[in-house]
Amino acid sequence: PTAALALTTWSAIAPIARPDPSVFSAATIERGRLLAAVGDCAVCHVGPDALGLAGGRGLHTPFGTVVATNITPDVATGIGTWSYPAFERAMRQGGSRDGHNLYPAHPYTSFTKATDADLQALYAFVMAEPAVTHVPPPTALAAPFDNRVLMRLWNGLFLRQGTLTPDPARSQAWNRGRYLVEGLGHCSACHSPRNALGAEKGGAAHLAGGTVDGWDAPALMALSTAPVPWTAEALYTYLSTGHDAHHGVAAGPMAAVVTELAALPDADRRAMADYVASLGTPNLASEAATARAEALLSRAAVEPLDASALGQRLYNGACAQCHEPTGPTLFGVRPALALNTGVHADRPDNLTRVILEGITEPAHSALGAMPGFATTYSDAQVSALLRYIRARFAPEAAPWARVEASVARVRATLVPSGMVGAAPPVPPP
């Protein structure tokens, strides 16, 4: 298929009676369940009060808020009347059953790489799920992006259809990892920057880091700014547990992703890690990573000469018991701030968000939760704490600029949940 096919004007596909789940084998439905976990369907399409895939979560974009739809097999408010061809068109071409265009917040630009067998299994799983009657609020984008007809032109420019062809020069595990990461896993949807029209940048910018729902998704592997280089083993541990001793704890959307990945066979998580690791420095020895981590932890034990007195007091009072390089582990794990990517990032927004929001839903309960301090600390106090953490745990990095602006920007986006009604994030300066 060529990009020109994406310019096609679609007609409606006739509705069908909801398929009886008994027509699908248990093995097919189970395969679809695992594929839904790879695609993190529940992360975006979760319904109110966690009702299945009933939709309603708002994804905030520079163009407005895109609301996840109800994809349960409810015949009135979900996709219970969708045939497989209608489902396949939505997954591969971004066209709804009734013929209107979907927005690429639904990552069909990645899903198009999935095989026929996997899409059929995913369809079986969705149709076998409980039907939930729920009508989410409509998507609300600013003009002219609220005109879905424009998406036909967008598809012509940016949609490249076709499944992935295995690389015969690579191992079966590497090809499996590539398929999961680049296809249904749609890692690039968060971890790649986007152009002015909201399309992922390719080439050297692929997986070079992006922004999603107010979080900075870091660059992967070769372009990563993590203080300790990632290894395949570290990635596997992180994807399996939500924590790696040399990198920290999964937070924000990534915590939910790790929770979903727990359903996968161990071999799939390892394949994903091996593929992503192949994008970076080859054959990085774990001994080198350990030596780098030890050097950073040793340096972090020294108080910076120009440390903020207020920041130091706040850190000692609220953070040290869980984050000092040495000491007893009180709750779950003891993340080392000197090894944390957010502490070494170019801007403080992720760390600001964690301090204000906390991590109330860790990827696994064994990690322990972190309280948020949004109602405890003022903007000035959070700013002082951020400056102290940066100066002590990333002393080789330049001090963050516009810290107060980061705190105000992040605080303005805080909401109890991701359901619609949340204030959209303030664009960064």
C-alpha positions in Angstrom: 0.0 0.0 0.0 1.1 3.5 -0.7 0.5 6.8 1.0 -1.8 7.8 -1.8 -4.4 5.2 -0.5 -4.7 7.1 2.7 -6.4 9.9 0.8 -9.4 7.6 0.1 -12.7 8.9 1.2 -14.3 6.1 3.2 -17.9 5.0 3.1 -19.7 3.5 6.1 -19.3 -0.2 6.7 -22.6 -1.8 7.5 -23.2 -2.7 11.1 -23.5 -6.3 12.2 -25.1 -8.1 15.1 -22.7 -8.3 18.0 -20.5 -11.4 17.6 -21.2 -14.1 20.1 -17.9 -14.6 22.0 -18.4 -18.4 21.7 -17.4 -18.1 18.0 -13.8 -17.3 19.0 -11.6 -20.0 20.6 -10.3 -19.5 24.1 -6.7 -19.5 22.7 -7.6 -16.7 20.2 -9.2 -14.6 23.0 -6.2 -15.2 25.2 -3.8 -14.2 22.5 -5.8 -11.0 22.0 -5.7 -10.3 25.7 -1.9 -10.3 25.6 -1.8 -8.1 22.5 -4.1 -5.6 24.2 -1.6 -5.5 27.0 1.2 -4.8 24.5 -0.9 -2.0 23.0 -1.9 -0.6 26.5 -5.5 -0.4 25.4 -6.7 -0.2 28.9 -4.4 2.7 29.7 -6.2 5.1 27.4 -9.6 3.5 27.0 -10.3 2.8 30.7 -13.8 3.8 31.6 -15.1 5.8 34.6 -14.5 3.9 37.9 -12.2 1.6 35.8 -15.1 0.1 33.9 -13.3 -2.0 31.3 -12.6 -0.3 28.0 -15.6 2.1 28.2 -13.5 5.3 27.4 -13.6 8.8 28.7 -9.9 9.5 29.4 -8.7 12.8 28.0 -5.4 13.0 26.2 -4.2 16.6 26.2 -2.5 17.7 23.0 -1.3 21.0 21.6 -4.4 21.0 19.5 -6.9 20.3 22.3 -8.2 17.3 24.2 -8.8 14.0 22.5 -11.1 11.7 24.4 -10.8 7.9 24.3 -13.9 6.3 23.0 -15.9 3.3 24.3 -14.4 0.2 22.7 -16.4 -2.4 24.6 -18.8 -4.5 22.5 -21.8 -2.5 23.7 -24.1 -2.2 20.6 -25.4 1.3 21.5 -22.3 3.2 22.7 -19.4 0.9 21.9 -18.2 -1.1 18.9 -20.4 -4.1 19.3 -21.8 -3.6 15.8 -18.4 -3.4 14.1 -17.4 -6.1 11.8 -13.8 -7.2 11.6 -13.2 -5.2 8.4 -14.4 -2.1 10.2 -12.1 -2.8 13.1 -9.2 -3.5 10.8 -9.7 -0.2 9.0 -9.6 1.7 12.2 -6.4 -0.1 13.3 -4.6 0.2 10.0 -6.0 3.4 8.3 -7.6 5.5 11.0 -11.1 5.2 9.7 -14.2 4.6 11.9 -16.9 2.2 10.9 -19.2 5.1 10.0 -16.6 6.6 7.7 -15.3 9.5 9.8 -11.6 9.9 10.3 -9.9 9.1 13.6 -7.3 11.3 15.2 -3.7 9.8 15.4 -3.9 10.0 19.2 -5.2 6.5 18.4 -1.8 5.3 17.1 -2.9 3.6 13.9 0.3 4.8 12.3 2.0 2.1 14.5 -0.8 -0.4 14.6 -0.8 -0.7 10.9 2.4 -2.8 11.3 0.5 -5.5 13.1 -0.1 -8.9 11.3 -3.6 -10.0 10.2 -3.5 -12.8 12.8 -2.8 -10.5 15.6 -5.4 -8.0 14.6 -8.0 -10.8 14.4 -7.0 -12.0 17.9 -7.3 -8.5 19.2 -10.8 -8.2 17.7 -11.8 -11.4 19.3 -10.6 -10.3 22.7 -12.5 -6.9 22.5 -15.7 -8.6 21.3 -15.5 -11.1 24.2 -15.1 -8.3 26.8 -18.1 -7.2 28.9 -20.3 -4.6 27.2 -20.5 -1.3 29.1 -23.0 1.3 28.2 -21.2 4.6 28.4 -21.0 7.7 26.2 -17.7 9.6 26.8 -17.6 13.4 26.2 -16.7 14.4 22.7 -13.2 15.2 21.6 -12.7 19.0 21.6 -10.0 20.4 19.3 -9.4 23.9 18.3 -10.3 25.0 14.8 -9.3 24.0 12.2 -8.2 20.7 13.7 -11.7 20.0 14.8 -12.5 19.3 11.1 -11.8 15.6 10.8 -11.9 15.8 7.0 -8.4 17.3 7.2 -7.1 14.0 8.5 -7.4 12.6 5.0 -4.6 15.0 4.0 -2.7 14.2 7.2 -2.9 10.5 6.4 -1.6 11.2 2.9 1.4 13.0 4.3 2.3 10.8 7.2 0.6 7.4 7.2 2.7 4.6 5.8 0.8 1.3 5.7 2.2 -2.1 5.8 3.3 -4.8 8.2 7.0 -5.1 9.4 9.1 -7.5 7.4 11.5 -9.5 9.6 15.2 -8.8 9.2 16.8 -12.1 8.2 20.2 -10.9 9.5 18.8 -10.6 13.0 17.7 -13.1 15.6 14.1 -14.3 16.0 14.1 -12.6 19.4 15.3 -9.3 18.0 12.6 -9.3 15.3 10.0 -10.2 17.9 11.1 -7.2 20.0 11.1 -4.9 17.0 7.6 -6.0 16.1 6.3 -5.4 19.6 8.1 -2.0 20.1 7.4 -0.5 16.7 4.0 -2.1 16.1 1.2 -2.6 18.7 3.5 -1.4 21.5 3.7 2.0 19.7 6.6 3.1 21.9 7.4 5.9 19.4 4.0 7.5 20.1 5.4 8.9 23.4 9.2 8.6 22.9 9.5 10.4 19.6 9.2 14.2 19.0 6.4 15.4 16.8 6.2 18.1 14.1 3.9 21.1 13.9 1.1 18.9 12.6 1.4 16.3 15.3 3.1 13.6 13.3 6.0 11.7 14.7 9.4 12.7 13.4 11.4 9.9 11.8 15.0 9.3 10.9 17.4 10.3 13.5 14.6 11.7 15.6 12.9 8.4 16.0 12.7 7.5 19.7 14.6 10.7 20.5 12.2 11.7 23.2 8.8 13.3 23.2 6.1 14.8 25.4 2.8 13.2 26.3 0.1 14.5 28.6 2.5 16.8 30.4 5.3 14.2 30.9 8.6 14.2 29.1 9.2 10.8 27.6 12.9 10.4 27.5 15.0 9.5 24.5 15.8 5.8 24.3 19.2 4.2 24.2 21.8 6.0 21.9 20.2 9.4 22.5 19.3 8.8 26.2 20.5 11.3 28.8 20.3 8.8 31.6 23.3 9.3 33.9 24.0 5.5 33.8 23.8 4.0 30.3 21.0 1.5 29.9 21.8 -2.2 29.3 19.5 -4.8 27.9 19.3 -6.4 31.3 18.4 -3.1 33.0 15.7 -2.5 30.4 14.3 -6.0 31.0 14.3 -5.4 34.8 12.6 -2.1 34.4 9.9 -3.4 32.0 9.3 -6.4 34.3 9.2 -4.6 37.7 8.9 -0.9 37.0 12.2 -0.3 38.7 15.9 -0.6 38.0 18.5 0.2 40.6 20.5 2.2 38.2 17.6 4.3 36.8 14.8 4.6 39.2 11.0 3.9 39.3 8.5 4.1 36.5 6.1 7.0 37.1 3.2 8.7 35.2 2.1 6.9 32.1 5.1 4.6 32.1 3.9 3.0 35.4 0.7 2.1 33.8 2.5 0.7 30.7 4.7 -1.5 33.0 1.6 -2.8 34.8 0.1 -3.9 31.5 3.3 -5.5 30.3 3.2 -7.8 33.4 0.7 -9.9 31.5 3.2 -10.7 28.7 5.3 -13.8 28.6 8.8 -13.2 30.0 10.3 -13.8 26.6 8.4 -10.9 25.1 9.6 -8.4 27.6 13.1 -9.6 27.2 12.8 -9.3 23.4 11.6 -5.7 23.7 14.5 -4.9 25.9 17.0 -6.6 23.5 15.6 -4.7 20.6 15.7 -1.3 22.3 19.2 -2.0 23.6 20.3 -2.7 20.1 19.6 1.0 19.3 22.3 2.2 21.6 25.9 1.5 22.4 26.5 -2.2 21.5 27.8 -4.7 24.0 27.8 -2.3 27.0 29.2 -4.3 29.9 27.1 -4.3 33.0 30.3 -3.8 35.0 30.8 -0.5 33.3 27.3 0.6 34.2 27.8 -0.5 37.8 31.1 1.5 38.1 29.4 4.6 36.7 26.5 4.2 39.2 28.9 3.8 42.2 30.8 7.0 41.2 27.6 9.0 41.0 26.4 7.7 44.4 29.8 8.5 46.0 29.7 12.1 44.6 26.1 12.6 45.8 27.2 11.9 49.4 28.9 15.4 49.4 26.7 18.4 50.1 27.1 21.1 47.4 28.7 24.3 48.7 26.0 26.5 47.3 23.1 24.4 48.4 19.8 26.1 49.1 19.3 26.1 52.9 15.6 25.9 52.5 15.8 23.2 49.9 18.2 21.2 52.1 15.7 21.4 55.0 12.8 20.3 52.9 14.8 17.4 51.5 16.0 16.2 54.9 12.4 16.5 56.2 10.5 14.9 53.4 12.8 13.0 51.1 16.0 11.8 52.8 14.4 8.8 54.7 13.5 7.2 51.3 16.1 8.6 48.9 19.4 9.0 50.8 22.1 6.9 49.1 22.5 4.8 52.3 20.0 3.8 55.0 17.2 1.4 55.6 14.6 0.7 53.0 11.3 1.7 54.5 8.8 1.4 51.7 9.2 -0.9 48.7 12.5 0.2 47.1 15.0 3.0 47.7 15.4 5.0 44.5 18.7 6.8 44.2 18.2 10.4 43.0 21.8 10.5 41.7 20.8 7.9 39.1 17.4 9.3 38.2 16.9 10.4 34.6 14.5 13.1 35.7 17.1 14.7 38.0 19.6 14.9 35.0 17.0 16.0 32.4 17.2 19.2 30.5 14.1 20.6 32.3 12.6 19.9 35.7 9.0 19.1 34.7 9.0 15.4 35.3 10.6 15.7 38.7 8.3 18.6 39.5 5.3 16.5 38.6 6.5 13.6 40.8 7.0 15.9 43.8 3.6 17.5 43.4 1.6 14.4 42.4 3.6 11.7 44.0 3.4 8.1 42.7 0.1 6.8 44.2 -0.3 4.0 41.7 3.1 2.4 41.2 3.6 -0.2 38.5 3.7 -2.9 41.1 2.6 -2.6 44.8 5.9 -4.0 46.0 7.6 -0.8 44.8 5.8 1.3 47.5 3.9 4.5 46.9 5.2 8.0 47.2 3.0 10.8 48.6 2.5 14.1 46.6 3.3 17.4 48.2 1.0 19.7 46.1 -1.1 20.6 49.1 1.9 20.7 51.5 4.5 22.9 49.8 4.2 26.3 48.1 5.6 27.0 44.7 8.6 28.7 46.3 9.3 25.6 48.5 9.0 23.2 45.6 11.3 25.4 43.6 13.9 25.4 46.4 13.7 21.7 46.7 14.2 21.2 43.0 17.2 23.4 43.0 18.7 21.5 45.9 18.1 18.1 44.3 19.7 19.3 41.1 22.7 20.8 42.7 23.4 17.8 44.9 22.5 14.8 42.8 23.4 16.2 39.3 26.3 18.6 40.1 27.8 18.2 36.6 24.7 19.5 35.0 23.8 23.2 34.6 21.3 24.6 37.1 17.7 24.5 35.8 16.4 27.8 34.5 12.8 29.0 35.1 12.2 26.5 37.9 9.3 28.6 39.3 7.7 28.6 35.8 8.0 24.8 35.7 6.3 24.5 39.1 3.5 26.8 38.1 3.0 25.1 34.8 2.8 21.6 36.3 0.6 22.6 39.2 -1.9 24.1 36.8 -2.4 20.7 35.2 -2.9 18.7 38.4 -6.2 16.8 38.5 -7.6 13.8 40.4 -7.6 11.6 37.4 -7.1 11.5 33.6 -10.8 11.6 32.9 -12.2 14.5 30.9 -12.7 17.6 32.9 -9.0 18.0 33.6 -7.4 21.3 32.7 -5.2 21.0 29.6 -1.5 21.5 30.3 0.1 24.9 29.8 2.5 24.8 26.8 6.1 25.0 27.8 7.8 28.4 27.1 
